[in-house]
C-alpha cells in the first residue's frame, strides 16, 4: 500500500470568495486518453474523450451553461473500461473520489467536493438520461443497471450553483447519458482474472420516424477474495418516435437489473496484510440479492418558435436484501430495502431572437418543476445463517418532494455572461414503525430557498474567467421525521467557486479553480444504528483547489491529468461533541488525482496507461488512531484492430500489484483489501 504522508498542521490555503484564480499553462507534454475538447469562449466546461458538443436551439439549456466545474466524459473514454459496476467509470472523472467497499452488491460509491462515500452524507445527485436515480438516503444502487457499452457520455457538475435539481444535490450531480437513435450493433466479450466472465450487447435500429435501442449484459465473477462470487444481469430498451419536422420527440425507456453476490466481510488490520484474500468463517453466510427497475416516459417539443418543452415521468423500484456480520461477537443482520419512487420533471426554455433583445448580445430563460413521491420500507432483522430470529425494526415511510426553479443566461456584451438562478423545495411525508408502535409526521422544513448566481468573462475565445455562488440543502434520511429525540433543521450549504479556463493553443487546454462550501448543522446518518437515525455533525467547511490539464501534441497521442487538493473540517461542533472542533471529517483524503496517456502506435494498435490515487484519511471525526486508505493504482491496455469489425484488447488492472484497502472502525479497525493485479482479455465486435 502506498501511503501519502500529510504533515501536521498543513492546510489548504484560505481563499476569498471574490478571488479569481490565475494559472499558467505548463509546457509541452506527450501522450493522452482521449480527445479533450473545448468550446471556444463562453463557458468553463472541459470535455474528455471523443465528445460531440452541438449547440441546441430547442430543449433545456445545455449543462455547460451552468458555468460551474462541468466535465463531460465521452464514450471513447468509458466503453472499453473493464469494470464490475458503472461507478468505477468515474475513476476517469477529475476531482471524483471512489470508495471501494468490496462487499458484493455494495461494491463502492462515488463522491466529490470534500464529501466522503460512506453513506453518512450522500452529496451527489445521480441521474440516468436525466431521470433521478438515488435511493431515499441518496445512495446509488441504480447505477448498477447501466453498462459501460451503452453510455454516450457522463456529465459531472461540481458545486452548488446548479438550480435544476434539489434533493441530494449537496455537492453537485452526475448524469449518465445513454445511447439513443442510430443504426448500430456492438458486443463486448471479456474473460479474465478471478474467473471473471462478461458479456455486453447493444443494438440500435432507426427506421424513419421510429428508433429502438436495446441493451443486454451478463457478468459472473469469482472475486479476488474468498466468498466473493457474484453474478449480475441487465436488460434495457428505448422506443422513441420523432416527428418529420423534428419539433416533437416522445418515447419510453425501461431498464431492469438483478444481482446476487456473496460478501467476504472485513478483516483485522494484521490479517488484511498477511492474507488479503481471506474471508472469516463467521461471514460465510453473508451476501445479498438485488432487483432494480426504472421506467420513464420522455417528451421533447418545440411549442413555438424559440419556446421548448421537455418533460419526464418515471418510476424507480429498488429491492435489496442483504445479510452481513461485522465480527464474531455480533449477530448477523438482515437489512432490507424496498422502495418505489414516482416522479415528474418538466422544463420550459425560451430563446428569443437576438434582434428582439434590445441591445443584449444574448438571452435565454428556463423554468422547471419537479415532484417525487416515495413509498419505502427499511426493515432489519437479527438472523442466524440468513434465518430470522427477531425483528430489529420495521420502518415504513412516505417521502414527498416538490420543487421549482428558474434560471436565465444573459449576455450584456459578447464577452460577458451572467447566470442568475433560484430554486425552492418543499418536503412532506410520514413515518411509522409497527414493531416499535410509533408513528411520526415529517418535520416541517417549510420552503427551502436556494439562490444561485454565476458569471463568466471571456476576454478572448481562448480564455474564460468565471465565478459562482449558490446554496444547496440536505435533510437527514433517518432524521427527516419528527420525534422527541430529534428536531434537526435542514442543513444549508453555501458554496462559491472561482477559476480560469485556458486554451492557449488548439492542442492544450486546462482549468484551475478555487472553491469553498460551508454547511450549517450538517447531518450524518448512523450507519450501524438499528434505529436508522441521524446526528448533528455541526457547522462544517470544505475548501480546495482543482487543477486540470489536457494535452494533444499530435493526432496520435494525448495526455491528461487532474489534481484536487481539499480539506473538510468541523468549524462549530455539535454541543454533544465539543472536542471535534477544527477536526477533519472522516474518510475525506486531502488529495485526489487521476492521470493517463494514450498513444496510437500504428493505425491498428492503441496503447494506453492511466492511474488514479488519493491520500489517507481519518476513520472518525475524533481524528484519533492514525490515517488509512491512501493508494496509487496504475493500469494499462493494448487494443488491436484485427479488422473493421473486430478488435482485441488486453487490459491490466493494478499493474504494480499495490496493496490498497477500504477501512472503517467500530470496536477496532475493519479492513477490506482491494483487488490485486488482474488481467482481462476482451473481444469487441461491431455488426
MIDREN-883710 format. One line per 3 residues: number of its first residue (from 1); their letters; for each residue x, y, z of C-alpha. Coordinates in steps of 0.5 Angstrom, whole numbers, plus 500, padded with zeros to 3 digits. Layout:
BEGIN
NUM = a = X:Y:Z  ...
This chain:
BEGIN
1 = xxx = 500:500:500  503:507:498  501:512:504
4 = xxx = 502:519:503  504:523:509  501:529:511
7 = xxx = 505:534:515  502:536:522  499:543:521
10 = xxx = 499:544:514  492:546:511  489:548:504
13 = xxx = 490:556:504  485:561:506  481:564:500
16 = xxx = 477:570:499  470:569:495  472:574:491
19 = xxx = 478:571:488  479:569:481  484:564:480
22 = xxx = 490:566:475  494:560:472  500:559:468
25 = xxx = 500:553:463  505:548:463  510:546:458
28 = xxx = 509:541:452  508:534:455  507:528:450
31 = xxx = 501:523:451  494:522:453  487:518:454
34 = xxx = 482:521:449  481:528:446  480:533:451
37 = xxx = 476:538:447  474:545:449  468:550:446
40 = xxx = 471:557:444  469:562:449  463:563:454
43 = xxx = 464:557:459  468:554:464  467:546:462
46 = xxx = 472:541:460  471:535:455  475:529:455
49 = xxx = 474:523:450  471:524:443  465:528:446
52 = xxx = 461:531:440  459:538:443  453:541:439
55 = xxx = 449:548:440  442:546:441  436:551:440
58 = xxx = 431:547:443  430:543:449  433:545:456
61 = xxx = 439:550:457  446:546:456  449:543:462
64 = xxx = 455:548:460  451:554:461  451:552:469
67 = xxx = 458:555:469  461:551:475  466:546:474
70 = xxx = 463:542:469  467:536:466  464:532:460
73 = xxx = 467:525:459  466:522:452  464:515:450
76 = xxx = 471:513:448  474:514:455  469:510:458
79 = xxx = 466:504:454  473:500:454  474:500:461
82 = xxx = 474:493:465  469:495:471  465:491:475
85 = xxx = 460:497:476  459:503:473  461:507:479
88 = xxx = 468:505:477  468:509:471  468:516:475
91 = xxx = 476:514:476  477:518:470  473:524:472
94 = xxx = 477:530:475  476:531:483  472:525:484
97 = xxx = 473:520:490  472:513:489  470:509:496
100 = xxx = 471:502:494  467:498:500  469:491:496
103 = xxx = 462:488:499  458:484:494  453:489:491
106 = xxx = 455:494:496  462:495:492  463:502:492
109 = xxx = 461:509:491  463:516:488  463:523:492
112 = xxx = 467:529:491  468:536:494  470:534:500
115 = xxx = 465:529:502  466:522:503  463:516:500
118 = xxx = 461:513:507  454:514:506  453:518:512
121 = xxx = 452:524:508  451:523:500  452:529:497
124 = xxx = 452:527:489  445:527:485  445:521:480
127 = xxx = 441:522:474  441:517:468  438:520:462
130 = xxx = 436:526:466  432:521:471  433:522:478
133 = xxx = 436:515:481  438:516:488  435:512:493
136 = xxx = 432:515:499  438:516:503  442:519:497
139 = xxx = 445:512:495  446:510:488  444:503:487
142 = xxx = 441:504:481  448:506:478  448:498:477
145 = xxx = 443:498:472  448:502:467  453:498:463
148 = xxx = 459:502:460  458:500:453  451:503:453
151 = xxx = 454:510:455  454:516:451  457:521:456
154 = xxx = 458:523:463  456:530:465  459:532:472
157 = xxx = 457:538:475  461:540:482  459:546:486
160 = xxx = 453:549:489  450:553:483  446:549:479
163 = xxx = 439:550:480  436:544:476  436:539:482
166 = xxx = 434:540:489  435:534:494  441:530:494
169 = xxx = 445:536:490  449:538:496  456:538:492
172 = xxx = 453:537:485  451:532:480  453:527:475
175 = xxx = 448:525:469  450:518:465  447:519:458
178 = xxx = 446:513:454  446:512:447  440:514:443
181 = xxx = 437:513:436  442:511:430  443:504:427
184 = xxx = 449:500:430  451:494:434  456:492:438
187 = xxx = 458:487:443  464:486:448  466:479:451
190 = xxx = 471:479:456  475:474:461  480:475:466
193 = xxx = 483:474:473  478:472:479  474:468:474
196 = xxx = 471:474:471  466:473:465  463:479:462
199 = xxx = 458:480:456  455:487:454  451:487:448
202 = xxx = 448:494:445  444:495:439  441:501:435
205 = xxx = 435:501:430  433:507:427  428:507:421
208 = xxx = 424:513:419  421:517:425  422:511:430
211 = xxx = 428:509:434  430:503:438  436:502:443
214 = xxx = 437:495:446  442:493:452  444:486:455
217 = xxx = 449:485:460  451:479:464  457:478:469
220 = xxx = 460:473:473  466:473:477  469:469:483
223 = xxx = 472:475:486  479:477:489  478:475:496
226 = xxx = 475:468:499  467:468:499  466:474:494
229 = xxx = 463:471:488  458:475:484  453:475:478
232 = xxx = 449:481:475  444:481:469  442:487:466
235 = xxx = 437:489:461  435:496:458  431:499:452
238 = xxx = 429:505:449  423:506:444  422:513:441
241 = xxx = 418:517:436  420:523:432  416:528:428
244 = xxx = 418:529:421  419:537:422  424:535:429
247 = xxx = 419:539:433  417:533:437  420:527:440
250 = xxx = 417:522:445  419:516:448  419:510:453
253 = xxx = 426:508:457  426:502:461  432:498:465
256 = xxx = 432:492:469  438:489:473  439:483:478
259 = xxx = 445:482:482  447:476:487  453:477:491
262 = xxx = 457:474:497  460:478:502  467:477:504
265 = xxx = 467:482:510  472:485:514  479:483:517
268 = xxx = 483:486:522  489:490:520  494:484:521
271 = xxx = 490:479:518  489:484:512  496:485:511
274 = xxx = 498:478:512  492:474:508  488:480:504
277 = xxx = 484:475:500  482:471:506  474:471:509
280 = xxx = 473:469:516  469:463:518  463:467:521
283 = xxx = 462:471:515  461:465:510  453:466:510
286 = xxx = 454:474:509  451:476:502  446:480:498
289 = xxx = 441:480:492  438:486:489  433:488:484
292 = xxx = 433:495:480  428:497:476  427:504:472
295 = xxx = 421:506:467  421:513:464  417:517:459
298 = xxx = 420:523:455  417:528:452  421:534:448
301 = xxx = 417:539:444  418:546:441  412:549:442
304 = xxx = 413:555:438  419:559:435  424:559:441
307 = xxx = 420:556:446  421:549:448  418:544:453
310 = xxx = 422:538:456  418:533:461  420:526:464
313 = xxx = 415:522:468  419:516:472  418:510:477
316 = xxx = 424:507:480  424:501:484  429:498:489
319 = xxx = 429:492:492  435:490:496  436:484:501
322 = xxx = 443:484:505  446:479:510  452:482:514
325 = xxx = 456:480:520  462:485:522  465:481:528
328 = xxx = 464:474:531  462:478:538  456:481:534
331 = xxx = 450:477:531  448:477:523  444:482:521
334 = xxx = 439:482:515  438:489:512  432:490:507
337 = xxx = 431:496:503  424:496:499  423:503:495
340 = xxx = 418:505:490  419:512:487  414:516:483
343 = xxx = 417:523:480  416:528:474  420:533:472
346 = xxx = 418:539:467  422:545:464  420:550:459
349 = xxx = 426:554:456  425:561:452  431:563:447
352 = xxx = 429:570:444  432:572:437  438:577:438
355 = xxx = 434:582:434  429:583:440  434:583:446
358 = xxx = 434:591:445  442:591:446  443:585:449
361 = xxx = 448:580:446  444:574:448  439:572:453
364 = xxx = 435:566:455  431:563:461  429:557:463
367 = xxx = 424:555:469  422:548:471  418:544:476
370 = xxx = 419:537:479  416:532:484  417:526:487
373 = xxx = 413:521:492  417:515:495  414:509:499
376 = xxx = 419:506:503  421:500:508  427:499:511
379 = xxx = 426:493:516  432:490:520  432:483:523
382 = xxx = 437:479:527  439:473:524  443:466:524
385 = xxx = 445:464:517  440:468:514  434:465:518
388 = xxx = 431:471:522  431:470:530  428:477:532
391 = xxx = 426:484:529  430:490:530  426:495:526
394 = xxx = 420:495:521  421:502:519  416:505:514
397 = xxx = 415:512:511  413:516:505  418:522:503
400 = xxx = 415:527:498  419:533:495  417:538:490
403 = xxx = 421:544:487  421:549:482  427:553:479
406 = xxx = 428:559:474  435:561:471  437:566:466
409 = xxx = 443:567:461  444:574:460  450:577:455
412 = xxx = 450:584:456  456:584:452  459:579:448
415 = xxx = 465:577:453  461:577:459  455:572:461
418 = xxx = 451:573:467  447:567:470  442:568:476
421 = xxx = 438:563:479  433:561:484  430:554:487
424 = xxx = 425:553:492  424:546:495  418:543:500
427 = xxx = 419:536:503  413:532:506  411:525:509
430 = xxx = 410:521:514  414:515:518  412:509:522
433 = xxx = 415:503:526  410:498:528  415:494:531
436 = xxx = 416:500:536  409:502:536  411:509:534
439 = xxx = 409:514:528  411:521:527  410:526:522
442 = xxx = 415:529:518  419:535:520  416:542:518
445 = xxx = 422:545:514  418:550:511  420:553:504
448 = xxx = 428:551:503  430:557:499  437:557:494
451 = xxx = 439:563:491  445:562:485  449:566:481
454 = xxx = 455:565:476  459:570:472  464:568:466
457 = xxx = 468:573:463  472:571:456  477:577:454
460 = xxx = 478:572:448  476:565:445  482:562:449
463 = xxx = 481:564:456  475:565:461  475:567:468
466 = xxx = 469:565:472  466:565:479  459:563:482
469 = xxx = 456:562:489  450:558:491  446:555:496
472 = xxx = 444:547:496  441:543:502  441:537:506
475 = xxx = 436:534:510  437:527:514  435:521:512
478 = xxx = 433:518:518  432:524:522  427:527:517
481 = xxx = 421:525:521  419:529:528  421:525:534
484 = xxx = 422:527:542  430:526:540  431:530:534
487 = xxx = 429:537:532  434:537:526  433:543:521
490 = xxx = 435:543:514  443:544:513  444:550:508
493 = xxx = 450:549:504  453:556:502  459:555:496
496 = xxx = 463:559:492  468:558:486  472:562:482
499 = xxx = 477:560:477  480:560:470  480:556:464
502 = xxx = 485:557:458  486:554:451  493:558:449
505 = xxx = 493:553:443  489:548:440  493:542:443
508 = xxx = 493:544:450  487:547:455  486:547:462
511 = xxx = 483:550:468  484:552:475  479:553:481
514 = xxx = 479:555:488  473:553:492  469:553:499
517 = xxx = 463:550:502  460:552:508  454:548:512
520 = xxx = 450:549:518  448:544:522  451:538:518
523 = xxx = 447:532:519  450:525:518  447:518:519
526 = xxx = 448:513:524  450:507:519  450:502:524
529 = xxx = 445:504:529  439:500:529  434:506:529
532 = xxx = 437:509:523  437:515:526  442:521:524
535 = xxx = 446:526:529  449:533:528  456:534:526
538 = xxx = 456:542:527  458:547:522  463:545:517
541 = xxx = 467:548:512  470:545:506  475:548:501
544 = xxx = 480:546:496  484:547:489  482:544:483
547 = xxx = 487:543:477  486:540:470  491:540:464
550 = xxx = 490:536:457  495:536:452  495:533:445
553 = xxx = 501:535:442  499:531:435  494:526:432
556 = xxx = 497:520:435  498:522:443  495:526:448
559 = xxx = 496:526:456  491:529:461  492:530:469
562 = xxx = 487:533:474  489:534:482  485:536:487
565 = xxx = 487:539:494  482:539:499  480:539:507
568 = xxx = 474:538:510  473:540:518  468:542:523
571 = xxx = 468:549:525  463:549:530  462:542:533
574 = xxx = 455:539:536  455:541:543  455:534:545
577 = xxx = 462:533:542  466:540:543  472:536:542
580 = xxx = 471:536:535  472:543:533  477:544:528
583 = xxx = 478:537:527  477:534:520  471:530:517
586 = xxx = 472:522:517  474:519:511  476:525:507
589 = xxx = 483:525:504  487:531:503  488:530:496
592 = xxx = 485:526:490  488:525:483  488:522:476
595 = xxx = 492:522:470  493:518:464  496:517:457
598 = xxx = 494:514:450  499:513:444  496:511:437
601 = xxx = 503:507:436  500:504:429  494:505:425
604 = xxx = 491:498:428  495:499:435  493:503:441
607 = xxx = 497:503:448  494:507:454  496:508:461
610 = xxx = 493:511:467  492:511:474  489:515:480
613 = xxx = 490:516:487  488:519:494  491:521:500
616 = xxx = 490:518:507  484:520:512  482:519:519
619 = xxx = 477:514:521  472:518:525  471:526:527
622 = xxx = 475:525:533  482:524:529  485:519:533
625 = xxx = 488:512:531  492:514:525  490:515:518
628 = xxx = 489:510:513  486:509:506  491:512:501
631 = xxx = 493:509:495  496:510:488  494:505:482
634 = xxx = 496:504:475  493:501:469  495:499:462
637 = xxx = 492:497:456  493:495:449  488:495:444
640 = xxx = 489:492:437  484:493:431  484:486:427
643 = xxx = 479:488:422  474:494:421  469:490:425
646 = xxx = 473:486:431  478:489:436  482:485:441
649 = xxx = 484:488:448  489:486:454  487:490:460
652 = xxx = 492:490:466  489:493:473  493:495:479
655 = xxx = 499:494:475  504:495:480  500:490:485
658 = xxx = 500:495:490  496:493:497  490:498:498
661 = xxx = 484:498:502  478:501:505  478:502:512
664 = xxx = 473:504:518  472:503:525  467:500:531
667 = xxx = 471:497:536  477:496:532  479:498:525
670 = xxx = 476:494:520  479:493:513  477:491:506
673 = xxx = 483:489:502  482:491:494  484:487:488
676 = xxx = 491:485:487  494:485:480  489:483:475
679 = xxx = 489:482:467  483:482:462  482:480:455
682 = xxx = 476:482:451  474:482:444  470:488:441
685 = xxx = 465:486:435  461:491:431  456:489:427
